[in-house]
Amino acid sequence: MNELSVAIASRRLFPAVKAKGPECEIVAAGVSCRQPIAHGTGRRARHPAERGPGRGPAVILG
């Protein structure tokens, strides 16, 4: 990630992901969202197709 991407994601995206507990799965459709989430928060964001039915709570991002 470049400095601008980190600065933008640090304003709202990273804090929102970090505020969710480990029981909450992070879901993002695009690689351009999943990679920064992993680098900036240490959390793995899954593609919606990876999320099976009947799973626990999730945060779904664009």
N, C-alpha and C positions, 0 to 999 in steps of 0.2 A: 504494500500500500504506500502511496505517496503521502506527503505531509498534508496536502489539502484534503484528501480522502479521510485521513485520520482525524483532522480537525473537525470536519463536517460530521462524521459518525460519532465523535466524542460528545457532541452537543446533545443528541437525543437517542440515537440508536443504541450505542453501547450502554448508557445508563438504563435504558428500558430493558435490555436483555439481562444485564447484571441484577436488576431488581427482582427478576423472577427466580423462584427457587429451583432446585435441581429436579423436582417432580414435574416441572413445566417444560415441555418439549418446544424447541424453537424450530419453526418451519419457514423456509423462504424459497420461493420458486427459482430465483436466479442465482447463478454462480457469483455474479457481481455483488450479491448480498451475503451469500453464505461464506465466502472467503474472508471478507472483512470482519464478520461476526466471529469467526474462528480466531483470526489474528488479534482482534481487539479485546475479546472477552474470554477466550479459552473455551468457549462453548461451541459444540457442534450444532450447526443448523442443518436440518434435513430438508430434502426436496419433498413437496407434498405427496409425490408418488411413493415415497418411502414410509409414509405414515399409514399404518393399517387401521382398520375400523376398530372402534371400541377402546381406543387409547385414552390416556388421561388428558389433563389440560394442556393446551398448546397456545403459543403466540404465533400467529400467522402473519408473515411480512410479505408485502408486495410480491 
